[in-house]
């Protein structure tokens, strides 16, 4: 069985900022998790943030700065959660991750632009970026066909 790191909110765990349960309902998702050894993380909760919590957005990449909708700097929580996710991958030799799209932690392609106006821009969440930099292939829940193909090849 292939090892796979998964954003725990995709499995319906109550870790989202808004406290809502949003399980991924795609049949392919179930096929993938049934045939994988899964390891779950929620970098924001693992980094010390509560559920529910105020939504956060990345306002600066260099230096990294993430603030919540009340203006509080929450960068350190995100960095801590990302490091913990990488630690899980290293400990268990995980080379592939399925992470939630559009999240300032987990997204592998688009993030909100830092103005809290629901505008998406190209960019990566803190955890997805760190995992990629360490050679871990990251997919999101809209790339399940690609993930399935990838898992068959490795
Ligand atoms: S997207 Fe990532 S950080 Fe956000 S709730 Fe899901 S697992 Fe946690």
Backbone and ligand atoms as CSV (ligand in chain L), in Angstrom:
chain,resi,resn,atom,element,x,y,z
A,1,UNK,N,N,0.845,-1.222,0.000
A,1,UNK,CA,C,0.000,0.000,0.000
A,1,UNK,C,C,0.868,1.256,0.000
A,2,UNK,N,N,0.503,2.229,-0.811
A,2,UNK,CA,C,1.279,3.469,-0.871
A,2,UNK,C,C,0.916,4.366,0.326
A,3,UNK,N,N,1.917,5.068,0.809
A,3,UNK,CA,C,1.661,5.982,1.933
A,3,UNK,C,C,1.203,7.335,1.392
A,4,UNK,N,N,0.220,7.899,2.051
A,4,UNK,CA,C,-0.361,9.154,1.564
A,4,UNK,C,C,-0.704,10.068,2.739
A,5,UNK,N,N,-0.188,11.284,2.692
A,5,UNK,CA,C,-0.551,12.288,3.695
A,5,UNK,C,C,-1.825,12.986,3.221
A,6,UNK,N,N,-2.787,13.165,4.110
A,6,UNK,CA,C,-4.060,13.790,3.705
A,6,UNK,C,C,-4.451,14.910,4.665
A,7,UNK,N,N,-4.982,16.001,4.096
A,7,UNK,CA,C,-5.599,17.050,4.921
A,7,UNK,C,C,-6.797,16.438,5.634
A,8,UNK,N,N,-6.808,16.518,6.945
A,8,UNK,CA,C,-7.841,15.800,7.682
A,8,UNK,C,C,-9.255,16.320,7.415
A,9,UNK,N,N,-9.372,17.595,6.991
A,9,UNK,CA,C,-10.719,18.111,6.703
A,9,UNK,C,C,-11.347,17.375,5.512
A,10,UNK,N,N,-10.523,16.845,4.608
A,10,UNK,CA,C,-11.079,16.113,3.456
A,10,UNK,C,C,-11.758,14.829,3.903
A,11,UNK,N,N,-11.368,14.340,5.071
A,11,UNK,CA,C,-11.982,13.119,5.616
A,11,UNK,C,C,-13.179,13.440,6.501
A,12,UNK,N,N,-13.516,14.714,6.585
A,12,UNK,CA,C,-14.699,15.101,7.359
A,12,UNK,C,C,-14.400,15.404,8.810
A,13,UNK,N,N,-13.138,15.538,9.158
A,13,UNK,CA,C,-12.826,15.876,10.554
A,13,UNK,C,C,-13.143,17.351,10.820
A,14,UNK,N,N,-13.555,17.603,12.026
A,14,UNK,CA,C,-13.979,18.957,12.385
A,14,UNK,C,C,-12.770,19.822,12.752
A,15,UNK,N,N,-12.046,20.259,11.721
A,15,UNK,CA,C,-10.832,21.057,11.939
A,15,UNK,C,C,-10.849,22.359,11.145
A,16,UNK,N,N,-11.882,22.554,10.330
A,16,UNK,CA,C,-11.910,23.736,9.461
A,16,UNK,C,C,-12.089,25.023,10.273
A,17,UNK,N,N,-11.632,26.135,9.686
A,17,UNK,CA,C,-11.708,27.415,10.386
A,17,UNK,C,C,-13.148,27.774,10.766
A,18,UNK,N,N,-14.103,27.387,9.888
A,18,UNK,CA,C,-15.499,27.766,10.137
A,18,UNK,C,C,-16.261,26.731,10.956
A,19,UNK,N,N,-15.576,25.676,11.366
A,19,UNK,CA,C,-16.220,24.649,12.189
A,19,UNK,C,C,-17.200,23.788,11.414
A,20,UNK,N,N,-17.217,23.930,10.082
A,20,UNK,CA,C,-18.150,23.131,9.272
A,20,UNK,C,C,-17.459,21.848,8.810
A,21,UNK,N,N,-18.240,20.791,8.708
A,21,UNK,CA,C,-17.703,19.518,8.213
A,21,UNK,C,C,-17.849,19.517,6.695
A,22,UNK,N,N,-16.745,19.367,5.990
A,22,UNK,CA,C,-16.830,19.318,4.516
A,22,UNK,C,C,-15.988,18.156,4.014
A,23,UNK,N,N,-16.592,16.976,4.080
A,23,UNK,CA,C,-15.901,15.770,3.629
A,23,UNK,C,C,-15.827,15.738,2.102
A,24,UNK,N,N,-14.745,15.250,1.560
A,24,UNK,CA,C,-14.672,15.074,0.109
A,24,UNK,C,C,-15.554,13.879,-0.262
A,25,UNK,N,N,-16.509,14.093,-1.137
A,25,UNK,CA,C,-17.483,13.046,-1.457
A,25,UNK,C,C,-17.197,12.356,-2.786
A,26,UNK,N,N,-16.111,12.666,-3.411
A,26,UNK,CA,C,-15.799,12.085,-4.715
A,26,UNK,C,C,-15.495,10.582,-4.572
A,27,UNK,N,N,-16.162,9.718,-5.358
A,27,UNK,CA,C,-15.898,8.274,-5.253
A,27,UNK,C,C,-14.419,7.924,-5.456
A,28,UNK,N,N,-13.750,8.696,-6.286
A,28,UNK,CA,C,-12.313,8.446,-6.501
A,28,UNK,C,C,-11.516,8.632,-5.212
A,29,UNK,N,N,-11.956,9.595,-4.425
A,29,UNK,CA,C,-11.300,9.860,-3.146
A,29,UNK,C,C,-11.345,8.608,-2.276
A,30,UNK,N,N,-12.504,7.950,-2.265
A,30,UNK,CA,C,-12.651,6.749,-1.435
A,30,UNK,C,C,-11.843,5.586,-1.991
A,31,UNK,N,N,-11.774,5.509,-3.294
A,31,UNK,CA,C,-10.939,4.479,-3.907
A,31,UNK,C,C,-9.470,4.682,-3.505
A,32,UNK,N,N,-9.052,5.937,-3.528
A,32,UNK,CA,C,-7.654,6.241,-3.195
A,32,UNK,C,C,-7.360,5.930,-1.721
A,33,UNK,N,N,-8.230,6.376,-0.824
A,33,UNK,CA,C,-7.898,6.173,0.593
A,33,UNK,C,C,-8.041,4.702,1.006
A,34,UNK,N,N,-8.931,3.977,0.309
A,34,UNK,CA,C,-9.094,2.543,0.606
A,34,UNK,C,C,-7.828,1.770,0.240
A,35,UNK,N,N,-7.144,2.251,-0.774
A,35,UNK,CA,C,-5.968,1.533,-1.268
A,35,UNK,C,C,-4.650,2.175,-0.837
A,36,UNK,N,N,-4.713,3.053,0.165
A,36,UNK,CA,C,-3.488,3.717,0.624
A,36,UNK,C,C,-3.363,3.592,2.137
A,37,UNK,N,N,-2.131,3.733,2.583
A,37,UNK,CA,C,-1.919,3.834,4.025
A,37,UNK,C,C,-1.941,5.321,4.340
A,38,UNK,N,N,-2.971,5.779,5.011
A,38,UNK,CA,C,-3.120,7.228,5.143
A,38,UNK,C,C,-2.643,7.770,6.494
A,39,UNK,N,N,-2.128,8.982,6.403
A,39,UNK,CA,C,-1.658,9.724,7.571
A,39,UNK,C,C,-2.334,11.088,7.477
A,40,UNK,N,N,-3.005,11.508,8.529
A,40,UNK,CA,C,-3.746,12.769,8.439
A,40,UNK,C,C,-3.052,13.883,9.222
A,41,UNK,N,N,-3.165,15.076,8.663
A,41,UNK,CA,C,-2.681,16.261,9.368
A,41,UNK,C,C,-3.667,17.406,9.131
A,42,UNK,N,N,-3.738,18.290,10.103
A,42,UNK,CA,C,-4.348,19.607,9.874
A,42,UNK,C,C,-3.302,20.595,10.382
A,43,UNK,N,N,-2.531,21.160,9.483
A,43,UNK,CA,C,-1.420,22.008,9.920
A,43,UNK,C,C,-1.838,23.181,10.809
A,44,UNK,N,N,-3.037,23.717,10.593
A,44,UNK,CA,C,-3.428,24.872,11.406
A,44,UNK,C,C,-3.734,24.449,12.844
A,45,UNK,N,N,-4.449,23.349,12.985
A,45,UNK,CA,C,-4.732,22.841,14.331
A,45,UNK,C,C,-3.448,22.288,14.952
A,46,UNK,N,N,-2.676,21.559,14.157
A,46,UNK,CA,C,-1.410,21.008,14.679
A,46,UNK,C,C,-0.448,22.118,15.094
A,47,UNK,N,N,-0.602,23.274,14.455
A,47,UNK,CA,C,0.259,24.414,14.791
A,47,UNK,C,C,-0.220,25.183,16.004
A,48,UNK,N,N,-1.399,24.812,16.524
A,48,UNK,CA,C,-1.859,25.425,17.772
A,48,UNK,C,C,-3.082,26.313,17.666
A,49,UNK,N,N,-3.702,26.377,16.480
A,49,UNK,CA,C,-4.895,27.229,16.348
A,49,UNK,C,C,-6.151,26.442,16.722
A,50,UNK,N,N,-7.175,27.130,17.258
A,50,UNK,CA,C,-8.401,26.443,17.662
A,50,UNK,C,C,-9.364,26.230,16.493
A,51,UNK,N,N,-10.372,25.413,16.701
A,51,UNK,CA,C,-11.479,25.262,15.740
A,51,UNK,C,C,-12.776,25.565,16.479
A,52,UNK,N,N,-13.651,26.430,15.976
A,52,UNK,CA,C,-13.415,27.273,14.808
A,52,UNK,C,C,-12.408,28.391,15.125
A,53,UNK,N,N,-11.946,29.050,14.052
A,53,UNK,CA,C,-10.978,30.144,14.197
A,53,UNK,C,C,-11.270,31.190,13.119
A,54,UNK,N,N,-10.736,32.366,13.300
A,54,UNK,CA,C,-10.910,33.384,12.264
A,54,UNK,C,C,-10.136,32.957,11.013
A,55,UNK,N,N,-10.694,33.201,9.829
A,55,UNK,CA,C,-9.966,32.832,8.621
A,55,UNK,C,C,-8.683,33.653,8.487
A,56,UNK,N,N,-7.695,33.037,7.864
A,56,UNK,CA,C,-6.400,33.717,7.699
A,56,UNK,C,C,-6.012,33.748,6.233
A,57,UNK,N,N,-5.205,34.733,5.885
A,57,UNK,CA,C,-4.685,34.804,4.520
A,57,UNK,C,C,-3.214,35.215,4.551
A,58,UNK,N,N,-2.494,34.788,3.529
A,58,UNK,CA,C,-1.090,35.146,3.396
A,58,UNK,C,C,-1.031,36.563,2.818
A,59,UNK,N,N,-0.422,37.480,3.565
A,59,UNK,CA,C,-0.337,38.863,3.074
A,59,UNK,C,C,1.030,39.179,2.495
A,60,UNK,N,N,2.024,38.383,2.856
A,60,UNK,CA,C,3.368,38.597,2.298
A,60,UNK,C,C,4.094,37.260,2.259
A,61,UNK,N,N,4.810,37.043,1.150
A,61,UNK,CA,C,5.545,35.783,1.022
A,61,UNK,C,C,6.975,35.910,1.512
A,62,UNK,N,N,7.560,37.078,1.301
A,62,UNK,CA,C,8.959,37.259,1.666
A,62,UNK,C,C,9.181,38.642,2.264
A,63,UNK,N,N,9.179,38.779,3.597
A,63,UNK,CA,C,9.096,37.698,4.564
A,63,UNK,C,C,7.671,37.181,4.677
A,64,UNK,N,N,7.552,35.910,5.082
A,64,UNK,CA,C,6.218,35.317,5.210
A,64,UNK,C,C,5.430,36.015,6.313
A,65,UNK,N,N,4.217,36.438,5.942
A,65,UNK,CA,C,3.333,37.021,6.963
A,65,UNK,C,C,1.913,36.573,6.688
A,66,UNK,N,N,1.283,36.017,7.707
A,66,UNK,CA,C,-0.101,35.555,7.600
A,66,UNK,C,C,-0.884,36.222,8.718
A,67,UNK,N,N,-2.001,36.828,8.352
A,67,UNK,CA,C,-2.839,37.457,9.381
A,67,UNK,C,C,-4.240,36.878,9.311
A,68,UNK,N,N,-4.936,36.929,10.437
A,68,UNK,CA,C,-6.333,36.511,10.404
A,68,UNK,C,C,-7.226,37.719,10.108
A,69,UNK,N,N,-8.523,37.460,9.970
A,69,UNK,CA,C,-9.436,38.520,9.535
A,69,UNK,C,C,-9.566,39.638,10.557
A,70,UNK,N,N,-9.034,39.411,11.761
A,70,UNK,CA,C,-9.048,40.490,12.774
A,70,UNK,C,C,-7.718,41.231,12.796
A,71,UNK,N,N,-6.807,40.844,11.878
A,71,UNK,CA,C,-5.529,41.549,11.781
A,71,UNK,C,C,-4.427,40.976,12.647
A,72,UNK,N,N,-4.699,39.863,13.341
A,72,UNK,CA,C,-3.677,39.277,14.217
A,72,UNK,C,C,-2.671,38.475,13.393
A,73,UNK,N,N,-1.404,38.661,13.690
A,73,UNK,CA,C,-0.349,37.913,13.000
A,73,UNK,C,C,-0.347,36.466,13.516
A,74,UNK,N,N,-0.612,35.535,12.600
A,74,UNK,CA,C,-0.684,34.117,12.993
A,74,UNK,C,C,0.395,33.292,12.271
A,75,UNK,N,N,1.385,33.970,11.740
A,75,UNK,CA,C,2.429,33.296,10.945
A,75,UNK,C,C,3.053,32.116,11.683
A,76,UNK,N,N,3.379,32.327,12.942
A,76,UNK,CA,C,4.120,31.279,13.681
A,76,UNK,C,C,3.302,29.988,13.795
A,77,UNK,N,N,1.977,30.098,13.910
A,77,UNK,CA,C,1.138,28.890,13.988
A,77,UNK,C,C,1.215,28.104,12.676
A,78,UNK,N,N,1.182,28.837,11.585
A,78,UNK,CA,C,1.229,28.186,10.265
A,78,UNK,C,C,2.587,27.524,10.024
A,79,UNK,N,N,3.625,28.225,10.440
A,79,UNK,CA,C,4.974,27.657,10.254
A,79,UNK,C,C,5.153,26.403,11.113
A,80,UNK,N,N,4.650,26.460,12.320
A,80,UNK,CA,C,4.771,25.306,13.224
A,80,UNK,C,C,4.016,24.099,12.658
A,81,UNK,N,N,2.797,24.351,12.148
A,81,UNK,CA,C,2.005,23.262,11.573
A,81,UNK,C,C,2.657,22.656,10.338
A,82,UNK,N,N,3.263,23.510,9.521
A,82,UNK,CA,C,3.938,23.021,8.313
A,82,UNK,C,C,5.124,22.138,8.691
A,83,UNK,N,N,5.884,22.582,9.678
A,83,UNK,CA,C,7.043,21.787,10.121
A,83,UNK,C,C,6.591,20.447,10.682
A,84,UNK,N,N,5.481,20.440,11.390
A,84,UNK,CA,C,4.974,19.175,11.945
A,84,UNK,C,C,4.558,18.225,10.833
A,85,UNK,N,N,3.920,18.771,9.793
A,85,UNK,CA,C,3.502,17.918,8.663
A,85,UNK,C,C,4.723,17.320,7.973
A,86,UNK,N,N,5.758,18.140,7.806
A,86,UNK,CA,C,6.986,17.626,7.181
A,86,UNK,C,C,7.620,16.543,8.051
A,87,UNK,N,N,7.554,16.728,9.349
A,87,UNK,CA,C,8.119,15.739,10.285
A,87,UNK,C,C,7.398,14.396,10.127
A,88,UNK,N,N,6.081,14.456,9.990
A,88,UNK,CA,C,5.300,13.212,9.785
A,88,UNK,C,C,5.767,12.530,8.502
A,89,UNK,N,N,5.934,13.322,7.447
A,89,UNK,CA,C,6.374,12.751,6.156
A,89,UNK,C,C,7.754,12.121,6.271
A,90,UNK,N,N,8.656,12.810,6.946
A,90,UNK,CA,C,10.018,12.275,7.064
A,90,UNK,C,C,10.029,11.015,7.918
A,91,UNK,N,N,9.311,11.055,9.014
A,91,UNK,CA,C,9.280,9.909,9.936
A,91,UNK,C,C,8.763,8.651,9.240
A,92,UNK,N,N,7.717,8.833,8.415
A,92,UNK,CA,C,7.074,7.664,7.786
A,92,UNK,C,C,7.466,7.489,6.314
A,93,UNK,N,N,8.423,8.285,5.878
A,93,UNK,CA,C,8.887,8.199,4.479
A,93,UNK,C,C,7.732,8.357,3.485
A,94,UNK,N,N,6.922,9.368,3.723
A,94,UNK,CA,C,5.776,9.653,2.845
A,94,UNK,C,C,6.243,10.569,1.713
A,95,UNK,N,N,5.902,10.190,0.503
A,95,UNK,CA,C,6.382,10.950,-0.660
A,95,UNK,C,C,5.261,11.641,-1.436
A,96,UNK,N,N,3.999,11.398,-1.032
A,96,UNK,CA,C,2.856,11.969,-1.748
A,96,UNK,C,C,1.843,12.522,-0.740
A,97,UNK,N,N,1.256,13.667,-1.094
A,97,UNK,CA,C,0.247,14.255,-0.212
A,97,UNK,C,C,-0.977,14.682,-1.009
A,98,UNK,N,N,-2.130,14.537,-0.392
A,98,UNK,CA,C,-3.389,15.021,-0.957
A,98,UNK,C,C,-3.907,16.093,-0.003
A,99,UNK,N,N,-3.748,17.335,-0.410
A,99,UNK,CA,C,-4.078,18.447,0.487
A,99,UNK,C,C,-5.194,19.310,-0.085
A,100,UNK,N,N,-5.890,19.978,0.792
A,100,UNK,CA,C,-7.072,20.773,0.427
A,100,UNK,C,C,-6.694,22.032,-0.357
A,101,UNK,N,N,-7.438,22.246,-1.420
A,101,UNK,CA,C,-7.186,23.425,-2.256
A,101,UNK,C,C,-7.592,24.728,-1.541
A,102,UNK,N,N,-7.042,25.806,-1.991
A,102,UNK,CA,C,-7.384,27.182,-1.588
A,102,UNK,C,C,-7.045,27.549,-0.134
A,103,UNK,N,N,-6.417,26.630,0.574
A,103,UNK,CA,C,-6.094,26.903,1.978
A,103,UNK,C,C,-4.735,27.604,2.092
A,104,UNK,N,N,-4.611,28.569,3.017
A,104,UNK,CA,C,-3.297,29.211,3.205
A,104,UNK,C,C,-2.256,28.249,3.780
A,105,UNK,N,N,-2.694,27.109,4.256
A,105,UNK,CA,C,-1.751,26.064,4.680
A,105,UNK,C,C,-1.572,25.006,3.604
A,106,UNK,N,N,-2.689,24.489,3.101
A,106,UNK,CA,C,-2.648,23.240,2.332
A,106,UNK,C,C,-2.667,23.393,0.816
A,107,UNK,N,N,-3.062,24.533,0.287
A,107,UNK,CA,C,-3.242,24.615,-1.166
A,107,UNK,C,C,-1.939,24.446,-1.954
A,108,UNK,N,N,-2.046,23.715,-3.054
A,108,UNK,CA,C,-0.866,23.517,-3.897
A,108,UNK,C,C,-0.886,24.386,-5.157
A,109,UNK,N,N,-1.937,25.216,-5.321
A,109,UNK,CA,C,-1.947,26.012,-6.554
A,109,UNK,C,C,-2.540,27.428,-6.429
A,110,UNK,N,N,-3.642,27.567,-5.703
A,110,UNK,CA,C,-4.233,28.905,-5.569
A,110,UNK,C,C,-4.484,29.239,-4.099
A,111,UNK,N,N,-4.278,30.504,-3.776
A,111,UNK,CA,C,-4.571,30.977,-2.420
A,111,UNK,C,C,-5.314,32.317,-2.528
A,112,UNK,N,N,-5.941,32.726,-1.439
A,112,UNK,CA,C,-6.570,34.047,-1.448
A,112,UNK,C,C,-5.490,35.125,-1.346
A,113,UNK,N,N,-5.817,36.292,-1.895
A,113,UNK,CA,C,-4.760,37.277,-2.152
A,113,UNK,C,C,-4.331,38.138,-0.964
A,114,UNK,N,N,-4.885,37.864,0.216
A,114,UNK,CA,C,-4.444,38.606,1.404
A,114,UNK,C,C,-5.291,39.821,1.721
A,115,UNK,N,N,-6.353,40.026,0.923
A,115,UNK,CA,C,-7.203,41.200,1.167
A,115,UNK,C,C,-8.567,40.811,1.754
A,116,UNK,N,N,-8.783,39.526,1.990
A,116,UNK,CA,C,-10.060,39.017,2.522
A,116,UNK,C,C,-11.238,39.446,1.657
A,117,UNK,N,N,-11.013,39.444,0.347
A,117,UNK,CA,C,-12.094,39.808,-0.578
A,117,UNK,C,C,-12.436,38.644,-1.513
A,118,UNK,N,N,-12.072,37.439,-1.109
A,118,UNK,CA,C,-12.382,36.201,-1.849
A,118,UNK,C,C,-11.719,36.126,-3.221
A,119,UNK,N,N,-10.664,36.898,-3.397
A,119,UNK,CA,C,-9.961,36.872,-4.684
A,119,UNK,C,C,-8.805,35.872,-4.626
A,120,UNK,N,N,-8.859,34.916,-5.577
A,120,UNK,CA,C,-7.809,33.899,-5.611
A,120,UNK,C,C,-6.662,34.330,-6.520
A,121,UNK,N,N,-5.464,33.999,-6.109
A,121,UNK,CA,C,-4.292,34.231,-6.954
A,121,UNK,C,C,-3.460,32.947,-6.978
A,122,UNK,N,N,-2.567,32.853,-7.936
A,122,UNK,CA,C,-1.684,31.699,-7.984
A,122,UNK,C,C,-0.751,31.734,-6.778
A,123,UNK,N,N,-0.598,30.615,-6.127
A,123,UNK,CA,C,0.291,30.585,-4.963
A,123,UNK,C,C,0.049,29.322,-4.156
A,124,UNK,N,N,0.933,29.096,-3.216
A,124,UNK,CA,C,0.859,27.874,-2.411
A,124,UNK,C,C,0.689,28.194,-0.942
A,125,UNK,N,N,0.004,27.287,-0.245
A,125,UNK,CA,C,-0.076,27.387,1.201
A,125,UNK,C,C,1.270,27.021,1.821
A,126,UNK,N,N,1.429,27.398,3.079
A,126,UNK,CA,C,2.720,27.242,3.752
A,126,UNK,C,C,3.151,25.779,3.835
A,127,UNK,N,N,2.238,24.911,4.178
A,127,UNK,CA,C,2.582,23.489,4.308
A,127,UNK,C,C,2.851,22.868,2.941
A,128,UNK,N,N,1.981,23.140,1.977
A,128,UNK,CA,C,2.174,22.577,0.629
A,128,UNK,C,C,3.540,22.996,0.083
A,129,UNK,N,N,3.892,24.247,0.301
A,129,UNK,CA,C,5.183,24.757,-0.202
A,129,UNK,C,C,6.349,24.024,0.454
A,130,UNK,N,N,6.286,23.891,1.765
A,130,UNK,CA,C,7.384,23.233,2.482
A,130,UNK,C,C,7.515,21.767,2.051
A,131,UNK,N,N,6.387,21.092,1.887
A,131,UNK,CA,C,6.447,19.683,1.463
A,131,UNK,C,C,7.049,19.580,0.064
A,132,UNK,N,N,6.589,20.446,-0.834
A,132,UNK,CA,C,7.137,20.431,-2.202
A,132,UNK,C,C,8.643,20.679,-2.184
A,133,UNK,N,N,9.072,21.641,-1.391
A,133,UNK,CA,C,10.509,21.950,-1.315
A,133,UNK,C,C,11.317,20.767,-0.815
A,134,UNK,N,N,10.644,19.850,-0.146
A,134,UNK,CA,C,11.327,18.664,0.377
A,134,UNK,C,C,11.035,17.417,-0.446
A,135,UNK,N,N,10.635,17.651,-1.700
A,135,UNK,CA,C,10.507,16.535,-2.641
A,135,UNK,C,C,9.226,15.731,-2.550
A,136,UNK,N,N,8.257,16.248,-1.827
A,136,UNK,CA,C,6.978,15.524,-1.705
A,136,UNK,C,C,6.020,16.045,-2.770
A,137,UNK,N,N,5.408,15.140,-3.472
A,137,UNK,CA,C,4.482,15.524,-4.542
A,137,UNK,C,C,3.133,15.849,-3.898
A,138,UNK,N,N,2.581,17.023,-4.237
A,138,UNK,CA,C,1.335,17.454,-3.594
A,138,UNK,C,C,0.215,17.579,-4.624
A,139,UNK,N,N,-0.907,16.932,-4.345
A,139,UNK,CA,C,-2.116,17.022,-5.168
A,139,UNK,C,C,-3.217,17.651,-4.324
A,140,UNK,N,N,-4.246,18.168,-4.998
A,140,UNK,CA,C,-5.420,18.625,-4.245
A,140,UNK,C,C,-6.637,17.776,-4.633
A,141,UNK,N,N,-7.763,18.039,-3.994
A,141,UNK,CA,C,-8.948,17.184,-4.171
A,141,UNK,C,C,-9.587,17.327,-5.561
A,142,UNK,N,N,-9.103,18.280,-6.349
A,142,UNK,CA,C,-9.586,18.409,-7.727
A,142,UNK,C,C,-8.640,17.737,-8.724
A,143,UNK,N,N,-7.651,17.059,-8.211
A,143,UNK,CA,C,-6.648,16.400,-9.064
A,143,UNK,C,C,-6.585,14.902,-8.769
A,144,UNK,N,N,-7.732,14.326,-8.449
A,144,UNK,CA,C,-7.737,12.922,-8.000
A,144,UNK,C,C,-7.362,11.944,-9.105
A,145,UNK,N,N,-7.740,12.250,-10.342
A,145,UNK,CA,C,-7.377,11.352,-11.442
A,145,UNK,C,C,-5.849,11.333,-11.591
A,146,UNK,N,N,-5.258,12.522,-11.541
A,146,UNK,CA,C,-3.791,12.618,-11.640
A,146,UNK,C,C,-3.123,11.885,-10.467
A,147,UNK,N,N,-3.698,12.050,-9.281
A,147,UNK,CA,C,-3.133,11.387,-8.096
A,147,UNK,C,C,-3.197,9.870,-8.245
A,148,UNK,N,N,-4.345,9.394,-8.697
A,148,UNK,CA,C,-4.526,7.946,-8.889
A,148,UNK,C,C,-3.486,7.397,-9.863
A,149,UNK,N,N,-3.309,8.100,-10.960
A,149,UNK,CA,C,-2.314,7.678,-11.959
A,149,UNK,C,C,-0.919,7.701,-11.350
A,150,UNK,N,N,-0.634,8.727,-10.602
A,150,UNK,CA,C,0.699,8.865,-9.994
A,150,UNK,C,C,0.965,7.721,-9.019
A,151,UNK,N,N,-0.044,7.403,-8.212
A,151,UNK,CA,C,0.130,6.338,-7.215
A,151,UNK,C,C,0.354,4.981,-7.884
A,152,UNK,N,N,-0.242,4.813,-9.046
A,152,UNK,CA,C,-0.051,3.535,-9.773
A,152,UNK,C,C,1.379,3.417,-10.283
A,153,UNK,N,N,1.982,4.577,-10.581
A,153,UNK,CA,C,3.321,4.572,-11.203
A,153,UNK,C,C,4.449,4.402,-10.180
A,154,UNK,N,N,4.227,4.854,-8.951
A,154,UNK,CA,C,5.364,4.832,-7.985
A,154,UNK,C,C,5.395,3.522,-7.203
L,1,LIG,S1,S,-7.231,22.885,4.644
L,1,LIG,FE1,FE,-5.501,22.119,5.836
L,1,LIG,S2,S,-5.268,23.576,7.510
L,1,LIG,FE2,FE,-7.293,23.929,6.602
L,1,LIG,S3,S,-8.679,22.698,7.832
L,1,LIG,FE3,FE,-8.049,21.441,6.099
L,1,LIG,S4,S,-6.297,20.281,6.887
L,1,LIG,FE4,FE,-6.602,21.996,8.278
